């Protein structure tokens, strides 16, 4: 193996990188697997790299300036909120993600959370474990076919979530900031709202399926939770940064929300002293919506294949920024 291989897996916490190694070996390419945590470690240990496979480490001007050979980053996942895209573009670094590896799993998780909190299986299941046997503790429970479900963001995952809702007979509405873009395809059977406020005021369940950026941080806050129906439900399988957690806590405490299901929080793992853990009608899963055995292997393979394509001079399949 070269002392300074062009490909560096700079901060992957997976049990192994056997899938990536197989892809790189088939292409005749060397790589190095590191466990960098800070930018300083990335800069010190990744000199000479051309391609990064990146999971958590912050990527911005500090890294790009210190490692001038770096020209390509592919993220393990869909979101690229740990990468400063403007800085990457300025330094000629192509950024890619893998947007489709776990889209079915995330849509499944959103559906599972919705069913758990609306049918209150999570609440009653924990009560039975505690020795209770009284369905009346769940009153009221709504019939699913009477509910209006509002989807915020109808890209790959939001559209897949809509498919899962249809057999339950729910009315499906959506809001998407890119709805006016002619290059985007949108499901024709979904009714689109003209504003987020309209969607929030009409929905019995609101489910977030949008990426996190500078414009929508804490988009769900005291004001927007107040716009939701009394006794409605909230689902988030996107990014924790989309939600003001103090406002979510307040909405659950006041009864504005009848329940919520979230797979992501602002700072992960969730602090054990978080007031969110005090709500029996809040179901929290540990950022695992993306996961299935099949999705995990697909993610690893697609990250490696994207790096190989770049080094072979082929177009990137999943570019995020435009150089």
Buried (B, 14 or more C-beta within 10 A) or exposed (E): EEEBBBBBBBBBEBEEBEBBBEBBEEBEBEBBBBEBEEBEBBBEBBBBBBBBBBBBBBBBEBBBEBBEEBBBBBBBBBBBBBBBBEBBBEBEBBBBBBBBBBBBBBBBBBBBBBBBBBBBBBBBEEBEEEEEEEEEEBEEEBEBEEBBBBBBBBBBBBBBBBBBBEEBEBBBBBBBEEEEEEEEEBBEEBEBBEEBBBBBBBBBBBBBBBBBBEEBBBBBBEEBBEBBBEEBBBBBBBBBBBBBBEBBBBBBEEEBBBBBBBBBBBEEEBEEEBBBEEBBBBBBBEBEBBBBEEBBEBBBBBBBBBBBBBBEEEEBBBBBBEE
